[in-house]
Every structure is written in structure tokens, then in C-alpha cells.
Amino acid sequence: MNEYRNILLAVDFSTDDHYVAQKAKHLTETFKAELSIIHVLDNIPMPDTAYGTIIPLDQLTSNESLETEKNNLTKIADQLGVSSCHRWLVWGEPKQEIAQFAEEYHIDLIVVGSHGRHGLALLLGSTANGVLHYAKCDVLAIRLQEEGEMS
């Protein structure tokens, strides 16, 4: 079995991120791997920027929503000890951007949370399901509890 050397944690700033992040951190420690973290901006209009779809975290903006997203990513990354050169904000469709990023940066494993949707919700797609189908590397979908679901 090939060991994982580059692990990518995809976060959406939900209340479940901490749980998924701790699983990713454990994997990086187990495999002595490098951890990167990505958040895809799909709910903030992309301003006309010179830096394209990848947002440098040290780039100052006048967009309050973008600053909030940058701060959220910084907070999670700091808690996990992820170096600043392995933190990424990207604009676009999450499933496509995460898979494309993983290929470009030679990621071995993508870790993402999943609510295990079924029926119509699955047909409409989730980020985890989309990443699974687009990615060329392994994907670990961490099962999250639905509201009202028993552990």
C-alpha cells in the first residue's frame, strides 16, 4: 500500500469542521504526512481581482465577506498547525476545485465531511460525492451525524 504523504482537508466552515479536521490531523500524524487545507468560495461573488481564483491569505481586500472567510480558514489552520504555505482559498464549484487542486498539488488523500445523503439529496449531489467522482486520488468521506440522528 502506498502511504499518504500529502493530505488535503476540505472545509466549509460548518459546525462539523472540527470533527473532520481532527480526523485529518490524526491521519497526518499517523502517516507523517503534510497537511494542507482548502476552502472553496462558492457563496461570495468574485470581485475583479488581479490574483485570479486563488486568494492569498495575506492579500488585503475591502470585501468584508472575504475577510471573514480568510479569518475562518486562518483560525482552523492555526489550530491544526498547518503552515501558511499550505492554506488555500479558491473561488469556484467546490467538488471541481477541490479535485483539480488535489491533482495540481499532488495530493494523495482528500478528507471531506459527508452527511451520507440518499435519495433526492444524493441525486442533487453533495460536495463529498462530487469530490469522490472528480478526484484522481483517494477520498476519505468522514460520516457526519444528521440532526436528530442517534450516535
C-alpha positions as CSV (number, residue, x, y, z in Angstrom):
1,M,0.0,0.0,0.0
2,N,1.2,3.5,-0.8
3,E,1.5,5.7,2.2
4,Y,-0.2,9.1,2.2
5,R,2.4,12.0,2.0
6,N,0.1,14.9,1.1
7,I,-3.3,15.1,2.7
8,L,-5.8,17.8,1.8
9,L,-8.6,18.8,4.3
10,A,-11.6,20.4,2.6
11,V,-13.6,22.6,5.0
12,D,-16.8,24.5,4.6
13,F,-16.9,26.3,8.0
14,S,-19.8,24.2,9.3
15,T,-20.1,23.1,12.9
16,D,-18.7,19.7,11.8
17,D,-15.4,21.1,10.6
18,H,-13.7,20.5,14.0
19,Y,-14.6,16.8,13.9
20,V,-13.4,16.3,10.3
21,A,-10.2,18.3,11.0
22,Q,-9.3,16.2,14.0
23,K,-9.6,13.0,11.8
24,A,-7.4,14.7,9.1
25,K,-4.8,15.7,11.8
26,H,-4.7,12.1,13.1
27,L,-4.0,10.8,9.6
28,T,-1.2,13.3,9.0
29,E,0.4,12.2,12.3
30,T,-0.1,8.5,11.5
31,F,1.4,8.8,8.1
32,K,3.9,11.6,8.9
33,A,2.2,13.4,6.0
34,E,2.0,17.1,5.1
35,L,-1.5,18.6,5.8
36,S,-3.0,21.3,3.5
37,I,-6.4,22.9,4.0
38,I,-8.7,24.3,1.4
39,H,-12.0,26.2,1.4
40,V,-13.8,26.9,-1.8
41,L,-15.7,30.2,-2.0
42,D,-18.9,29.4,-3.8
43,N,-21.2,31.9,-1.9
44,I,-19.2,35.1,-2.4
45,P,-19.2,36.9,-5.7
46,M,-15.8,37.0,-7.2
47,P,-14.5,40.6,-7.4
48,D,-12.4,41.8,-10.3
49,T,-9.0,40.8,-9.0
50,A,-5.5,40.6,-10.3
51,Y,-4.8,37.4,-8.4
52,G,-7.3,35.2,-10.1
53,T,-9.3,32.5,-8.4
54,I,-6.8,31.6,-5.7
55,I,-6.8,34.1,-2.8
56,P,-3.6,34.8,-1.0
57,L,-4.4,35.0,2.7
58,D,-2.1,38.0,3.2
59,Q,-3.9,39.9,0.4
60,L,-5.8,42.8,1.8
61,T,-9.3,43.3,0.4
62,S,-12.2,45.6,1.0
63,N,-14.7,42.7,0.9
64,E,-16.0,42.0,4.4
65,S,-17.3,38.6,3.5
66,L,-14.0,37.5,2.0
67,E,-12.1,38.8,5.1
68,T,-14.4,36.7,7.3
69,E,-13.7,33.6,5.1
70,K,-10.0,34.3,5.3
71,N,-10.2,34.6,9.1
72,N,-12.2,31.4,9.4
73,L,-9.6,29.5,7.4
74,T,-6.7,31.0,9.4
75,K,-8.3,30.0,12.7
76,I,-8.8,26.4,11.7
77,A,-5.4,26.1,10.1
78,D,-3.7,27.7,13.2
79,Q,-5.5,25.1,15.5
80,L,-4.2,22.3,13.3
81,G,-0.7,23.7,12.9
82,V,-1.0,24.0,9.1
83,S,1.8,26.2,7.7
84,S,0.7,29.3,5.9
85,C,2.0,28.0,2.6
86,H,-0.5,25.1,2.8
87,R,-3.7,27.2,3.3
88,W,-5.9,27.8,0.3
89,L,-9.0,29.9,-0.5
90,V,-10.3,29.3,-4.0
91,W,-13.3,30.5,-5.9
92,G,-15.5,28.1,-7.8
93,E,-17.5,24.9,-7.7
94,P,-16.3,23.0,-4.6
95,K,-16.2,19.5,-6.0
96,Q,-14.4,20.6,-9.1
97,E,-12.0,23.0,-7.5
98,I,-11.0,20.5,-4.7
99,A,-10.4,17.7,-7.2
100,Q,-8.4,20.0,-9.5
101,F,-6.4,21.4,-6.7
102,A,-5.5,17.9,-5.5
103,E,-4.3,16.8,-8.9
104,E,-2.2,20.0,-9.4
105,Y,-0.6,19.8,-5.9
106,H,0.0,16.0,-5.9
107,I,-2.4,15.3,-3.1
108,D,-2.6,11.6,-2.1
109,L,-5.7,11.8,0.1
110,I,-8.6,14.3,0.3
111,V,-10.5,14.4,3.6
112,V,-14.0,15.8,3.5
113,G,-17.1,15.6,5.7
114,S,-20.2,13.9,4.4
115,H,-23.8,13.7,5.7
116,G,-24.3,10.4,3.8
117,R,-27.3,11.7,1.9
118,H,-29.5,9.4,0.0
119,G,-32.5,9.6,-2.4
120,L,-33.1,13.0,-3.9
121,A,-30.4,14.7,-1.9
122,L,-27.8,12.3,-3.3
123,L,-29.1,12.9,-6.9
124,L,-28.7,16.6,-6.4
125,G,-25.2,15.9,-5.2
126,S,-23.1,16.8,-2.3
127,T,-19.6,18.1,-2.2
128,A,-18.2,14.8,-0.8
129,N,-20.0,12.8,-3.5
130,G,-18.8,15.2,-6.2
131,V,-15.2,15.1,-5.0
132,L,-15.3,11.3,-4.9
133,H,-16.3,11.2,-8.6
134,Y,-13.9,14.0,-9.8
135,A,-10.8,13.2,-7.8
136,K,-8.0,11.1,-9.2
137,C,-6.6,10.3,-5.7
138,D,-8.2,8.6,-2.7
139,V,-11.0,10.4,-0.9
140,L,-12.0,9.8,2.7
141,A,-15.5,11.0,3.5
142,I,-16.0,11.4,7.2
143,R,-19.5,10.4,8.2
144,L,-21.3,13.3,9.9
145,Q,-24.4,13.0,12.1
146,E,-27.7,14.4,10.8
147,E,-29.8,16.5,13.1
148,G,-31.8,14.1,15.3
149,E,-29.7,11.1,14.3
150,M,-28.6,8.9,17.1
151,S,-24.8,8.1,17.5
